[in-house]
């Protein structure tokens, strides 16, 4: 029976730590201040708006994005009481949309 050497265990641990670090860094691609906005608004609200706008077949992709951004600004103002700048809304919508698109595949 052959024993696994300590250096092999260390190499395996380093590889697993690297894999976990890569996965975690991919999950938090937004800057800290943007993650704060996302937490306040809620990713589920953005996904709901994306799915609602996706059903509108007569809109171009640019018009769909504008509709989702407008919906996010309205939700932030009416439900949370925050005025969401368009630039931040665009960033959040793009981030959530990419994750939503990957999940649908």
TORVEX-110227 format. One line per 2 residues: number of its first residue (from 1); for each residue x, y, z of N, C-alpha, C. Coordinates in nm, 4 decimals. Last residue first. Layout:
BEGIN
NUM = X,Y,Z,X,Y,Z,X,Y,Z  ...
This chain:
BEGIN
105 = -2.8787,2.9118,-1.9448,-2.8138,2.8206,-2.0413,-2.8164,2.6807,-1.9947  -2.9674,3.0662,-1.7350,-3.0675,3.0144,-1.8303,-3.0081,2.9122,-1.9267
103 = -2.7390,3.1556,-1.6085,-2.8235,3.0570,-1.5398,-2.9261,2.9941,-1.6339  -2.6454,3.3480,-1.7870,-2.5654,3.2265,-1.7635,-2.6515,3.1168,-1.7005
101 = -2.8496,3.5398,-1.7550,-2.8286,3.4762,-1.8854,-2.7493,3.3457,-1.8713  -2.8083,3.6154,-1.4912,-2.9372,3.5566,-1.5304,-2.9231,3.4806,-1.6620
99 = -2.5550,3.7304,-1.5121,-2.5741,3.6138,-1.4248,-2.7033,3.5402,-1.4622  -2.6197,3.9419,-1.6872,-2.5188,3.8420,-1.7255,-2.5329,3.7151,-1.6416
97 = -2.8074,4.0843,-1.5314,-2.8474,4.0240,-1.6584,-2.7483,3.9165,-1.7019  -2.6531,4.1802,-1.3207,-2.7567,4.0801,-1.2924,-2.7995,4.0099,-1.4204
95 = -2.4867,4.3585,-1.4675,-2.4307,4.2543,-1.3819,-2.5316,4.1425,-1.3582  -2.6754,4.5283,-1.5926,-2.5823,4.4478,-1.6732,-2.5254,4.3320,-1.5921
93 = -2.7991,4.6411,-1.3670,-2.8776,4.5639,-1.4630,-2.7866,4.4754,-1.5464  -2.5816,4.7770,-1.2495,-2.6497,4.6690,-1.1783,-2.7288,4.5801,-1.2726
91 = -2.5196,4.9640,-1.4532,-2.4194,4.8693,-1.4043,-2.4849,4.7504,-1.3363  -2.7625,5.1084,-1.4718,-2.7084,5.0355,-1.5875,-2.6088,4.9297,-1.5441
89 = -2.7709,5.2193,-1.2129,-2.8759,5.1271,-1.2566,-2.8291,5.0448,-1.3755  -2.5505,5.3872,-1.2285,-2.5470,5.2753,-1.1347,-2.6529,5.1722,-1.1724
87 = -2.6428,5.5677,-1.4227,-2.5175,5.4943,-1.4435,-2.5089,5.3726,-1.3522  -2.8753,5.6755,-1.3085,-2.8845,5.5924,-1.4288,-2.7586,5.5095,-1.4494
85 = -2.9088,5.6618,-0.9506,-2.8551,5.7223,-1.0722,-2.8576,5.6236,-1.1901  -3.1900,5.6363,-0.7575,-3.0862,5.5535,-0.8189,-3.0359,5.6205,-0.9466
83 = -3.2915,5.7598,-0.4689,-3.2823,5.8015,-0.6084,-3.1615,5.7300,-0.6696  -3.4819,5.5691,-0.2393,-3.3504,5.6100,-0.2879,-3.3585,5.6509,-0.4343
81 = -3.7028,5.4445,-0.1329,-3.6834,5.5863,-0.1054,-3.5479,5.6384,-0.1478  -3.7921,5.1944,-0.1804,-3.6792,5.2074,-0.0882,-3.6550,5.3533,-0.0494
79 = -4.0140,5.2181,-0.3486,-4.0136,5.1178,-0.2429,-3.9044,5.1376,-0.1385  -3.9677,5.4423,-0.5214,-4.0975,5.4184,-0.4593,-4.0912,5.3248,-0.3389
77 = -3.6918,5.4319,-0.5958,-3.7513,5.5536,-0.5427,-3.8791,5.5245,-0.4648  -3.6527,5.1690,-0.6835,-3.5654,5.2254,-0.5807,-3.6286,5.3481,-0.5164
75 = -3.8502,5.1503,-0.8830,-3.8570,5.0645,-0.7640,-3.7734,5.1233,-0.6514  -3.7489,5.3397,-1.0675,-3.8816,5.3578,-1.0091,-3.8949,5.2764,-0.8803
73 = -3.5052,5.2243,-1.1357,-3.5068,5.3566,-1.0754,-3.6410,5.3828,-1.0059  -3.5968,4.9878,-1.2488,-3.5139,4.9832,-1.1286,-3.5123,5.1179,-1.0582
71 = -3.7326,5.0870,-1.4741,-3.8069,5.0126,-1.3713,-3.7274,5.0074,-1.2412  -3.5167,5.1947,-1.6151,-3.6234,5.2831,-1.5680,-3.7035,5.2153,-1.4567
69 = -3.3804,4.9562,-1.6694,-3.3151,5.0618,-1.5916,-3.4207,5.1555,-1.5331  -3.5711,4.8279,-1.8291,-3.5309,4.7671,-1.7015,-3.4652,4.8715,-1.6117
67 = -3.5807,5.0079,-2.0465,-3.7020,4.9786,-1.9684,-3.6666,4.9202,-1.8315  -3.3202,4.9911,-2.1428,-3.3701,5.1194,-2.0927,-3.4947,5.0990,-2.0066
65 = -3.3202,4.7249,-2.2292,-3.2296,4.7679,-2.1209,-3.2798,4.8980,-2.0594  -3.5083,4.7431,-2.4352,-3.5331,4.6562,-2.3198,-3.4476,4.6982,-2.2010
63 = -3.3775,4.9121,-2.6117,-3.5015,4.9579,-2.5496,-3.5360,4.8732,-2.4273  -3.1662,4.7460,-2.6844,-3.1371,4.8735,-2.6186,-3.2615,4.9279,-2.5471
61 = -3.3028,4.5322,-2.8121,-3.2267,4.5089,-2.6883,-3.1954,4.6383,-2.6123  -3.6317,4.6577,-2.9067,-3.4928,4.6228,-2.9381,-3.4194,4.5952,-2.8068
59 = -3.9622,4.5218,-2.8683,-3.8558,4.6143,-2.8295,-3.7188,4.5651,-2.8752  -4.1596,4.3339,-2.9082,-4.1469,4.4404,-3.0069,-4.0383,4.5421,-2.9740
57 = -4.1778,4.1545,-2.6994,-4.1070,4.1128,-2.8205,-4.0827,4.2272,-2.9173  -4.1602,4.1446,-2.3792,-4.2000,4.2458,-2.4770,-4.1203,4.2248,-2.6058
55 = -4.0429,3.9689,-2.2080,-4.1677,3.9258,-2.2720,-4.2153,4.0245,-2.3785  -3.8363,4.1067,-2.0938,-3.8032,4.0070,-2.1963,-3.9285,3.9613,-2.2718
53 = -3.9596,4.2478,-1.8894,-3.9266,4.3200,-2.0132,-3.8926,4.2224,-2.1256  -3.9785,4.0438,-1.6974,-4.0983,4.1114,-1.7446,-4.0717,4.1809,-1.8786
51 = -3.7118,3.9778,-1.6551,-3.8029,3.8769,-1.7099,-3.9310,3.9403,-1.7636  -3.6195,4.2194,-1.5464,-3.5601,4.1659,-1.6694,-3.6564,4.0679,-1.7340
49 = -3.7743,4.2339,-1.3125,-3.7884,4.3374,-1.4160,-3.7328,4.2894,-1.5495  -3.6759,4.0099,-1.1775,-3.8190,4.0186,-1.2109,-3.8421,4.1213,-1.3208
47 = -3.4092,4.0857,-1.1441,-3.4417,3.9694,-1.2278,-3.5881,3.9732,-1.2691  -3.4463,4.2975,-0.9664,-3.3885,4.3239,-1.0982,-3.4206,4.2089,-1.1926
45 = -3.5502,4.1626,-0.7461,-3.6297,4.2680,-0.8111,-3.5780,4.2970,-0.9506  -3.3379,3.9935,-0.6786,-3.4644,3.9353,-0.7230,-3.5543,4.0381,-0.7914
43 = -3.1432,4.1623,-0.5830,-3.1211,4.0999,-0.7132,-3.2515,4.0416,-0.7673  -3.2056,4.4627,-0.4245,-3.2358,4.3202,-0.4292,-3.2242,4.2643,-0.5702
41 = -3.1499,4.7167,-0.3236,-3.2569,4.6971,-0.4215,-3.3010,4.5520,-0.4256  -2.9429,4.6740,-0.1375,-3.0594,4.7540,-0.1004,-3.1773,4.7273,-0.1935
39 = -2.7605,4.5224,-0.2870,-2.8179,4.4654,-0.1648,-2.9446,4.5405,-0.1248  -2.6914,4.7042,-0.4843,-2.7563,4.5785,-0.5212,-2.8244,4.5148,-0.4005
37 = -2.5623,4.8994,-0.3310,-2.6858,4.9326,-0.4027,-2.7634,4.8056,-0.4364  -2.3440,4.7425,-0.2494,-2.4337,4.8040,-0.1510,-2.5678,4.8408,-0.2132
35 = -2.2186,4.6877,-0.4859,-2.2804,4.5760,-0.4140,-2.3757,4.6271,-0.3069  -2.1182,4.9393,-0.5374,-2.2259,4.8884,-0.6233,-2.2955,4.7694,-0.5577
33 = -1.9186,4.9593,-0.3452,-2.0287,5.0556,-0.3407,-2.1463,5.0090,-0.4258  -1.7465,4.7500,-0.4288,-1.8146,4.7433,-0.2999,-1.9345,4.8383,-0.2943
31 = -1.7951,4.6517,-0.7742,-1.7256,4.7252,-0.6676,-1.8105,4.7243,-0.5400  -1.8666,4.3183,-0.8853,-1.9070,4.4568,-0.8651,-1.8201,4.5226,-0.7583
29 = -1.7952,4.0588,-0.8749,-1.7271,4.1421,-0.9725,-1.7629,4.2898,-0.9580  -1.8209,3.8193,-0.7061,-1.8257,3.9580,-0.6591,-1.7481,4.0480,-0.7535
27 = -1.7847,3.5775,-0.8312,-1.9148,3.6063,-0.7733,-1.9289,3.7523,-0.7312  -1.5185,3.5691,-0.8956,-1.6149,3.5798,-1.0056,-1.7535,3.6165,-0.9526
25 = -1.4042,3.5281,-0.6516,-1.3796,3.6558,-0.7185,-1.4761,3.6760,-0.8342  -1.4911,3.2657,-0.5997,-1.5386,3.3772,-0.5172,-1.5175,3.5114,-0.5859
23 = -1.3472,3.1236,-0.7965,-1.4933,3.1199,-0.7945,-1.5490,3.2373,-0.7155  -1.0835,3.1773,-0.7182,-1.1306,3.2178,-0.8508,-1.2828,3.2221,-0.8551
21 = -1.0854,3.0551,-0.4640,-1.0610,3.1986,-0.4772,-1.1095,3.2507,-0.6118  -1.1233,2.7867,-0.5340,-1.2233,2.8558,-0.4519,-1.2080,3.0074,-0.4624
19 = -0.8842,2.7410,-0.6765,-1.0134,2.7237,-0.7416,-1.1235,2.7979,-0.6651  -0.6963,2.7845,-0.4726,-0.6961,2.8666,-0.5940,-0.8287,2.8602,-0.6668
17 = -0.7650,2.5767,-0.3011,-0.7761,2.7149,-0.2543,-0.7785,2.8104,-0.3737  -0.7014,2.3580,-0.4651,-0.8398,2.3796,-0.4227,-0.8628,2.5219,-0.3724
15 = -0.4212,2.3954,-0.4882,-0.5076,2.3943,-0.6060,-0.6531,2.4211,-0.5712  -0.3438,2.3678,-0.2214,-0.3178,2.4939,-0.2921,-0.4078,2.5038,-0.4163
13 = -0.4192,2.0997,-0.1788,-0.4806,2.2069,-0.1011,-0.4626,2.3420,-0.1698  -0.2453,1.9669,-0.3581,-0.3900,1.9551,-0.3739,-0.4617,2.0686,-0.3005
11 = 0.0001,2.0331,-0.2425,-0.0295,2.0740,-0.3797,-0.1798,2.0682,-0.4064  -0.0294,1.9040,0.0043,-0.0128,2.0496,-0.0009,-0.0464,2.1015,-0.1405
9 = -0.0397,1.6392,-0.0770,-0.1548,1.6976,-0.0063,-0.1494,1.8502,-0.0120  0.2170,1.6179,-0.1831,0.1018,1.5995,-0.2710,-0.0251,1.6570,-0.2077
7 = 0.3728,1.6521,0.0426,0.3827,1.7550,-0.0621,0.2662,1.7409,-0.1615  0.3148,1.4192,0.1872,0.2667,1.5483,0.2370,0.2709,1.6548,0.1278
5 = 0.2173,1.1359,-0.0145,0.3152,1.2219,0.0519,0.2541,1.3561,0.0883  0.0236,0.8589,0.0480,0.0314,0.9853,-0.0249,0.1224,1.0781,0.0540
3 = 0.1505,0.5266,0.0466,0.1008,0.6443,0.1181,0.1156,0.7686,0.0315  0.0546,0.2180,-0.0850,0.1372,0.3360,-0.1018,0.0729,0.4556,-0.0312
1 = 0.0833,-0.1176,0.0000,0.0000,0.0000,0.0000,0.0878,0.1239,0.0000
